[in-house]
Amino acid sequence: MKDTVTENNRNEAQYRRMTETPIPQLVTAMSIPTIISMLITVIYNTADTFFVSQINKSASAAVGAVYAIMAIIQAFGCGVGVGAGSLISRRLGAKDNEAANIYASSAFYCATALGAILMVIGLLTLEPLLRLLGCSDTMMPHAIPYATFILLAAPLNCATFVLNYTLRSEGHARLAMIGVGTGGLLNVFLDPLFIFTLDMGTGGASLATIVSQAVSFSILLTIFLTGHSAVKIRLKQVSRRLSDYRLIVTTGMPTVFRQGLGSVASAALNIQAIAYGGDAAGAAITIANKIYILVRNISLGLGQGFQPVAGYNYGAGKRRRTWQSFVFTVKIGTAICLVFSVVSALFARQIINWFTDDAEVARLGMETILLSAVAMPFLSLGTYVNMLYQGLGFKTKAIFLASCRQGIFFLPAVILLPLVFGCLGVQAAQPFADICTFAVSLPFSVAFYRNYIRGQADDLKKGE
């Protein structure tokens, strides 16, 4: 009885924190751990690129090709995790903890099963899959071992995403950061050990990633098993209702579209880069994109701190706080992206030279960084409008917005622009897509305010 009372008091305190703390203070407190988590993820991904690029440019290009496989795994893991997280935060805001437990437990086992399916399919079709992703004969010896380890870790990776997003959805972003961050930092130290000391090449880089993911999974699972989370993951609470899984999947579908299209976009970018500029262009764009991904991940980290705040207050019927959290996040995110835009433009040459001493790779990489810098200030609004609609359950609009950046705008651009501008068109495709996504997202943010905030009743309109 005492344990139950203590848990209820803890949950009530967390509810008050999420619905009463001033928005700037709350979003900042929630975002800092998620930004740190995303930065650590970028650091160990960048470490992979840095250490692999020391082997040769074919190895660096191979990592860029395999990134498409990683993006597919992440798309499914994040899709289930974000879908469950959105539902969990709204259920907690409505003080329905039992439903939150069911969504968390069901999502955990669902994601693990999806990861196992992806692992089997990927390993059985590995070589033709890598050919499809644009791997040349010189890249294949590096791509096969790297992709093999990545696929073996798919079930663990997908389950880790669910644990991570569940903790964030209940407002425990700091605990999520500890789990993800510890594994990520470990990866940075294991990369040179496995790649060079143990002479495992690119396979060593992906093995280091697997070990770091296993450590993150273990830490996050321990948090749930030891009762430090508001939401519980229990086998007995796994849902037997198909409707619950449908709701998790459809709510997370914008993430699947966003990251699944990201995988297709990554493959298309790699194929076009090699077609128009050879291995040098493939390596240059892979390296330059790490800088772009760094900025985007910081934006996503801020958004992942904002999303549970919006969801909690939406579930509690506090519509003004939901809108205030969105506006605050857009302002801060745009300012951060603007700063990175200026810095990356000023130091483009120094950044690319840190990764490679190949003159052609450096030239193409510097051009790509400069083009990316133009689009960076436009990243935040498009990202947060999509996250706002998804986090509050507006699935159709969220799927459309999620499809804009990497699908509706990027794929035509990466195919058509090179026909006119050659390799420069490949380099400009992503910045072009980001600016177009901003132009589409702006009226969606205005429409949300007019339809669901201004002049509405106390409770936000549910559904679409």
Secondary structure, DSSP 8 states (H G I E B T S, - for coil): -HHHHHHHHHHHHHHHHHHHS-HHHHHHHHHHHHHHHHHHHHHHHHHHHHHHHTT-HHHHHHHHHHHHHHHHHHHHHHHHHHHHHHHHHHHHHTT-HHHHHHHHHHHHHHHHHHHHHHHHHHHHTHHHHHHHTT--TTTHHHHHHHHHHHHHTHHHHHHHHHHHHHHHHTT-HHHHHHHHHHHHHHHHHHHHIIIIIS--HHHHHHHHHHHHHHHHHHHHHHHHHTT-SSS---GGG----HHHHHHHHHHHHHHHHHHHHHHHHHHHHHHHHHHHHHHHHHHHHHHHHHHHHHHHHHHHHHHHHHHHHHHHHHHTT-HHHHHHHHHHHHHHHHHHHHHHHHHHHHTHHHHHHHH---HHHHHHHHHHHHHHHHHGGGHHHHHHHHHHHHHTT-HHHHHHHHHIIIIIIHHHHHHHHHHHHTHHHHHHHHHHHHHHHHHHHHHHHHHHHHHHTTT--SS-----
